[in-house]
Amino acid sequence: MTTEHLTDLRAVAREYADVLRASALDLDRDPSLAAALLDRGLPWRQLVGLPAEYNPDPLRVRGRPVHLQSCVEQVTLLEELARADAGAVLALPGPSMSGFVIAELADADQRDRYWSTVAAAPTWTFFGMTEPAHGSDPGSMGTTLRPADGGGLLLAGTKRYVGNGARARLGVVFARRHAGPLGVLAVLVDTDRPGFTAVPLPTLGLRGLQLSELRMAEVPIADEDVLGRHKSATRQGMWAATRTFNRYRPVVSALALGVAQAGYDLVVAERRDLRTGERHLLADWAQRLAGTRAVVLAAARSADRNPGDGTLASAAKVRATRLAEEITTSAVRLLGPGARWDHPLLDKLVRDARAFEFMEGTGNIQRLTLAQGYLQGRLGDARAA
Ligand SMILES: Cc1cc2nc3c(=O)[nH]c(=O)nc-3n(C[C@H](O)[C@H](O)[C@H](O)COP(=O)(O)OP(=O)(O)OC[C@H]3O[C@@H](n4cnc5c(N)ncnc54)[C@H](O)[C@@H]3O)c2cc1C
């Protein structure tokens, strides 16, 4: 992937910034407006990474079709869209995280079922891992799959903080079928099944994403809903979840970076007369934005090469999250008393930046992954990326 191609892709993404920015505060106030966003001319099919066979009219960069199947292309495009509004990017219909699980585990029929639904009309999907009592720790997962009397399985449990859950048409749920690390399976669930309900949760940051709680009371699961059933026991739910996290963390990092860049842009636009110290601070931010962009790109290259290694993805997430928090909170100070009141967009950026700390694992967990990668000598490979 050449630098020129990525620069052109970034420029194409910028063409959609106005549409996203114009609706940012409305969507923040009312996340149910996600569907209305599409009426404003946003070509969602071109922006969410549909496979070529399900998208006859892809994004074009200098006339060349771009299907956004690589992490490198995704981080480039999505950072620029998130610079306009990260909440709107996450509120787009499409595969989001569940698409990665499908790529890892689905057989041909499941793949077609998933993608033909997602591509046909604006369709939201979800990735259901985190639980109210156990967080995202798979070892203590309480959601279960048990055999049903008449055949098939029954899915029972609660998932919380699941993006787009309440407006999704289908998604992937992780649940325990047997004890032990290999006992977690991923299943493809249609949300109109009996026993399935989803409700939006009240949130402060990235409100467009509409975090939700999924309640599953003996939802019937057929054999053909079980993802990875044609794979070996070691290539099941948690194996795919780990690779999905490694693959999606550079994307989350790019979204955080977009928020950091938006905070920087806002200060530059609103504060003309800077004192010497403030000029230095802005110069420092500009350098760190560029440095973090390079780390995110390296993490994306590493994820494209080997989604089994999340070392650089964790480094990118820690760095981008910290920068987004720092720039947005310092921007409040730089723009003076009442800044969050006078600049509603800044108020939103401050709240959005906070959400990235928890999304896809906290900073402490990323630092542990980074340390393990370092101790196992994986940073050398990562640098080569
Ligand atoms: C915007 C957003 C979107 C999300 N989307 C989804 C989604 O679509 N699907 C989904 O399933 N979930 C989703 N989540 C949930 C998210 O993935 C989890 O909340 C996140 O992974 C943290 O996991 P946890 O809640 O188990 O917290 P924990 O990992 O238990 O962390 C709790 C606290 O303990 C600390 N901690 C934990 N372990 C250690 C350790 N070993 N050493 C030191 N400190 C430690 C952490 O740093 C943190 O401060 C989303 C969350 C947010 C905020």
The ligand as an ORCA input file, in Angstrom:
! r2SCAN-3c Opt
* xyz 0 1
  C     -17.369      3.040     23.817
  C     -17.368      1.591     24.219
  C     -17.740      0.628     23.289
  C     -17.783     -0.721     23.665
  N     -18.219     -1.641     22.750
  C     -18.349     -2.938     23.135
  C     -18.917     -3.899     22.242
  O     -19.338     -3.563     21.122
  N     -19.021     -5.178     22.665
  C     -18.604     -5.577     23.896
  O     -18.724     -6.749     24.200
  N     -18.066     -4.686     24.780
  C     -17.939     -3.385     24.426
  N     -17.442     -2.461     25.318
  C     -16.992     -2.893     26.634
  C     -15.472     -2.875     26.711
  O     -14.902     -3.723     25.748
  C     -15.029     -3.297     28.123
  O     -15.640     -2.445     29.055
  C     -13.534     -3.179     28.211
  O     -12.934     -4.204     27.462
  C     -13.049     -3.233     29.650
  O     -13.312     -4.496     30.155
  P     -13.935     -4.680     31.589
  O     -15.209     -3.909     31.655
  O     -13.947     -6.148     31.838
  O     -12.940     -3.971     32.580
  P     -11.624     -4.606     33.282
  O     -10.690     -5.144     32.229
  O     -12.073     -5.559     34.334
  O     -11.051     -3.332     33.924
  C     -11.599     -2.703     35.107
  C     -10.492     -1.886     35.761
  O      -9.494     -2.780     36.289
  C      -8.230     -2.515     35.687
  N      -7.562     -3.818     35.476
  C      -8.116     -4.969     35.009
  N      -7.196     -5.945     34.951
  C      -6.037     -5.417     35.385
  C      -4.715     -5.927     35.558
  N      -4.421     -7.203     35.273
  N      -3.759     -5.088     36.018
  C      -4.046     -3.787     36.322
  N      -5.287     -3.248     36.187
  C      -6.261     -4.047     35.726
  C      -8.553     -1.825     34.368
  O      -7.488     -1.006     33.898
  C      -9.773     -0.984     34.744
  O      -9.367      0.198     35.377
  C     -17.412     -1.114     24.980
  C     -17.021     -0.131     25.902
  C     -17.014      1.203     25.535
  C     -16.616      2.233     26.552
*
